[in-house]
Amino acid sequence: MLVAMKDENIGKAERVTSLYRWQSLRSELLFIYDTDVPQNALESVGTRESEFSAWLLRNGTVRLTADGKTVTAKQGDWVVCFGKQVSQKFSPGAAILSLRVLQNWPDGQGAFQGGPLAVFRAADHPQVERTAMRILRGVKAPEVNEATLSDPRYVFLGQTRCDFDSFLRYECNLLTWIGALSKAMQTMGRPVLPPGETDPRLDRACQLINSVPVGDAFPERALTGVTGLSLGRLNYLFNQAYGWSAHAHWEKRRVNRARLALEQPDVRVKEVAAQLGFLQLSHFSAWFKRNTGASPRAYRRQVNPAAGPMRS
């Protein structure tokens, strides 16, 4: 079991920033389920950006490797993964309560500190499971059919329809769960730290990029409008702060969305291309390979090697 050492050098002042900065920390639940791990997902590899997974092992074990670090978790453990390059191997018959959360600051940096993996006993922090189950009770369980049996993850949120009051309860439950997880992580010396202060115009630019639909064109005019800067000057500030341009920041977000969509076995590649605004499948395939090193089909086989034939 991985237990992070407490960092006594992290002072309270380093954990404090303005409400404006905290409100720029994005938290979005991508999926939640509580069931057996599908046979075709027992062993897989993949790439992630600006997101983390949290699994409570109901049954069986998992060996998880992320960014060169490896842990093994057993029944009754929570294992949390913040890594980018991830591979997993569950034992046959494994069952998990699983949440995947897209959480990042405007520059794409994750919230939790201290490395790609963490493991803790659920019994030591019962509020993490308790609050996760509140979220699960608030979403609609899928009908059992061939699609959900092969991969139940992507059905819950899509099938759940609610009014505004129900949505607010859902959001409150999600933030409460993140707070319970944060308390558990803090006991291992892994607090949530805000990033260093940056030019507020960069914050506005990143927030705009994160809010525009991924199928739209690069929002150059809107960016220059909200920042009051030319694109050249904005790119200079981006490179100084993050090491990449505003357009590259936009493309990183689009690539991440494409990866997430391609992990859904029931979504055709051409549907993913359309979501990203590509009129030609060949153009999408070339763009995806240029940014990830693998074609959409090769990436899907890599993530889910046990899946059947893939549809275009």
N, C-alpha and C positions, 0 to 999 in steps of 0.2 A: 504494500500500500504506500502511495506517495503522500508524504506529509511535508508541506512546505515549511521552512523555518521562518519564524517571525522576524520581520525586519524592524529592529528597534530604531533604525535611523530615519524611518518615515514619521515625520512630525505631523501634528494636527494641522498646521498651517498649509502643508502640502496637500491636504485632503479637502481644502476649502477653496471655493471659487464663487463667482457671482451666480445668482439665479438664472441670468441670461445664458451663461455657459452651461449650467446643468440642464436647462430646457433644450439645449441643442444635442443632448445625448439621446439618440434615437433607440427605441426598444420596440421591436415588432415580433410577435410570435409567428413563426413560419408553419409549424405544425405541432400537434400533440396527439399521442395515442398511448394506450395501455393494453398491450396484447402480446402474443407470441411474436418473436422476430420472424418475418417471412423467410422461407427456405432460401429464396434467391437473394436474400440480404444478409445471410449469416457471415459471409466473407466478402469484403469489398474494399476499394480504395477510392479516394477522391480528393478534391481541392476545395477549400472554403475561403471565404473572405468576409470579414466583418461580422461573423456570426459564431455562436457556440452551441454545443449540444450538451444536454444533461440527461443521463440515463440512470434510473433506479432499477437495479437488477432484481426482478421478482423471482427469477429462477435461472439456474445455469451460471455461466461465467462469460467474460469477454476479455480478450487481449487487444488492447488499443495502443496504437503507435501514432504519435503526432509530432512532426518536426524533429524526428530523431529520438524522442523520448518514448518509453514504453511502460505501461502499467497493466496489471491484471486485476479485474474486479470480480467479486463473487456475489452470491445472493445476499441481499441486504445492504449492498454498497450503492452509493451514488458515485458515478464517475462523470466528470465534467471536462469537456474538451474544447479548448480555445485555439487549437492548432490550425494551420493552413493545409499542410500535406498530411492526410489522415488515412490510416488503414485499420480495419477492424476485423476480428475473428471471434464470433460467438460460438459457444458450444451448442450442439443440436438440442432443440427443445428449450432454448433460452427464451425468456419473456422479460419485457421491460416496460416501465413507464418512461416515455421518451418525450422530451421537449427540445425543439430547436428554435433559437432566438437570434434574430438579426439585431445586433446591438453595437452601435459604434458612435464615435464622435464625428463631427462633420468631415474630418480629414480621413476617416476610415479606420482610425485606431480603435481597438477594443477597449472596454471599460476595465476589466479585471487585470491585475498585475500578477507576475510571478511565474510565468511559464505556461506551456501548452496543455497541461493535464493536472487534474486534482482528483483525489478519491477520499471519501469520508463515509462513515457508517451512518445509515439513515436513522438508526435509533438514537444517535447523538444529537441529531438536529431534526426532530419529527415535524417541525413546522414547514420544512421544505416540501415534504410529501403532502402534508395536509393542505397547503395552499395550492399545490399543483392540482390536486384532485378537485378543488373548487373551480379551477379553470376548466377542467375536463367535464365537470357536470354542467357547465354553461354552454357547451357546444354539442351539436347533434351527432350522435353515434351513427356511423354509416350503415346502410343496408349491407348485409353479407352477400356478396356476389363475386364473380371471378376477378374483377378489377381490384376490389378491396382486399380479397384474400391474398393477391399477389403483392400488394403494397398498400396498406391502409392509411398511410400517413397523410396523403394529400386530399382526403375526402372530408375530414372533419370541418375545417374552416370554410371550405367551399360550399358545403351543404347547410351550414348554419346561417339562418336568416333571423334577424332580430331588429327591434326598434332601438331608438336612441338610448333609452334608459337601460336596456339590457346591454347595449354596447358599453356604456359607462361602467356597469358592474364588471363586465369582462375585462376592461382596461384596468380597473382597480384591482381585480384579482391577479392580473399579470404583474403589475407593479408590486403588489404585496408578495408574490412569489419571488420576484427578483430581489426584494428586500430580505426575505428569509434566506435565500441563497447567499446574498452578500454577507449576512451575519455569520453563516457557516464558513465562508471563505475567509473572513476576517480572523477567525480563530486559528487559521493556518497561516496568518501573516500575509493575506492576499487581499488588500483593500481595493476599492474603486478609487482611482486617482484621476483627477482631471488633467488633461494635457497642458503643456506650457502655454502661456498666453501668446496669442497670435494677433495679427492685424485684424480688427473686427470686420473689415471688408472681406477678408478671406472667409470668415465664419458665414457671412451673408451669402457669399458665392457658393460655398459648399452646401449650405442649406437649400439654396435654389436648385442646384444640380440634383440633390437628393429628392426633391419634390416633383421634378418634371417627369412625365411618363417616359419610360425607356424607349418607347417606339417613336418618340418625337425626334426632331433634329436637334443638334447641339444648340443650346439656348444662348448664342453669343450676344444677341442684342439685349436680352433680359439681364445677362450678367453685367454687361457694361452699364446698364441702367441702374441696377441695385448697388453697384460698387462705385460708380462715377469714374471708373478707370477704363483706359483703352485695353483691348484684349492683350496687346503686347506687354503692357505694364502689369496686368493681372497674371499673365503667365510667368513673368519675372518673380512676382511675389509667391506664386505657387511653387516654383522651383526652389526659391530660397527656403521656404518653410517645409516642403514635403518631398522635394526631389523630382517632381513631375509637373506637367502643365495642367491648366484647367481642362483642356480637352482630354488629356490622359485620365484625369480624375473622372470625367464623364464616361469614358470608355471602360474604366475599371468597374464602375457600377453596372454597366450594361453586360459586361462579361460575367459578372457574378450572377445577375438575373438569368442569363442564358444557362449557366451551369445548373442553377437550381431547377429551372424548367426541364432541362435534359435528364435530371435525376428522376423525373416522374415517368414511369414506364408506359403510362397510357396516353402520353402526349406525343404527337407526331413531330418530327424534326421541322417540317414545314410550318407547323403551328408556332413553334418557338421562333422561327425566322420571322413570321408575320408579327408576333408580339414585339420583336425588336425593330420593326419597321423595314425589314428587307423584302423587296418585291421578288427577288430571285433567290431560290434556295442555294444556288452555287455561290452567290455573293456572300450569303450568310456563312456557308461552310468555310470559304476562304478567310473571311474575317475572324471566325472563331478559331481556326487553326493558327492564324497569324498571332493571335493573342494568347493562346493556351498551349500551342505545340501539338494539338491533337484535333482531328476532325470531330464534328458532333457525334457521329456514330462510334468512333474510336473512344471518345470520352465516355459515352454511355456504356459501352462494353467494359471499360475500365472500372467504372463506378459499380456496375451490376453485372459481373461476368456470368452469373447463373441465369440471367434473363433469356427469354426466347428471342426469335428473330425480331429485329427492330424495324419499325415502320418509318418511312419517309414522310 
